[in-house]
Amino acid sequence: DIGALDFPILRSEKEWHETEPVAAIRHAQTDIRWADHLVILYPLWLGDMPADLKAFLEQVLRPGFAIDEAAAGAQAKLL
């Protein structure tokens, strides 16, 4: 239940790259890494996904979890 999680909204690219995720996000990353499949269901909000879901995905899909920016040449996918 993403709406019940307490996490900050990322406000800059620097925060995305240089800050550590909070405990709620690290726990979600552990659960996602464990899963074989991930299904995300959400209500449409003004024709798109809710802002909280976008903020959650920005937090979860950080370098080192979803992508490896240290890979030679281009970003390597980790998921």
Secondary structure as UniProt FT lines:
FT   HELIX           2..4
FT   HELIX           13..18
FT   HELIX           23..34
FT   TURN            46..47
FT   HELIX           51..60
FT   TURN            64..66
FT   STRAND          67..68
FT   TURN            69..70
FT   STRAND          76..77
//
